């Protein structure tokens, strides 16, 4: 059974701790089993690449590394970091909502 995760791909999140504390970014990928997420522009690492047909120059590229989900908090439509809850929305479907502003999160 996989754990319930409060963020999804495409969400805007704020980093709560670590070297990138305070930064916000968009979630690119979520690894559910590892409980980690990749956030755009956060936790950048240098990766050394060999020359190839895709990258003929080779060299050092900056790439996002994963961040533990406990260090991320969802940002609602107003730009506030917030906890989320789940409730029945219109059309009898479970939706996520911001506990701070009580509005649905798309």
Secondary structure, DSSP 4 states (H G I P E B T S, - for coil): -PPP-S--TT-EEEE-SSTTTT-EEEEEEEETTTTEEEETTSSEEEEEE---SSSSS-EEEEEE-EEEGGGEEEB-TTS-B--EEEEE-GGG-EEEEETTT--B--
